[in-house]
């Protein structure tokens, strides 16, 4: 194998190992890891945690009207029993999670 092909193969191999890490930063992946336990995989708040905290479904009219800025603020600072994710999630991750939540609202 010539050195150019060998180098390209090594780069592709390294990239294949990096792909799972990149996928984990998607809004859906972050939501599933950080939010779904309470809010539910579908965002309908039908989990024991959501029921005990009287959490609203993301399809509730007030949640549908909430701005992305409001969702971001709540995610960063927490609210009620929801923990703050400031310093735990990047602004880009928060933006991606909100975009994913918007897909759950349809």
PEHUQUI-V91910 format. One line per field, one symbol per residue. ss: DSSP state (A for helix, B for strand, O for the rest). psi: psi as a letter, one per 30 degrees, with the letter a starting at -180 (. if undefined). A space follows every 10 residues. Layout:
ss->???
psi->???
This chain:
ss->OOAAAAAAAA AAAAAAAAAA AAAOOOAAAA AAAAOAAAAO OOOOOOOAAA AAOOOOOOOO AAAAAOOAAA AAAAAAAOBO OBOOOBOOBO AAAAAAAAAA AAAAOO
psi->kleeeeeeee eeeeeeffee eeeffleeee eeefeeeefk efgfhgleee efghkkkffk eeeefkleee eeeeeeflkb fklkgkfekl eeeeeeeeee eeeff.
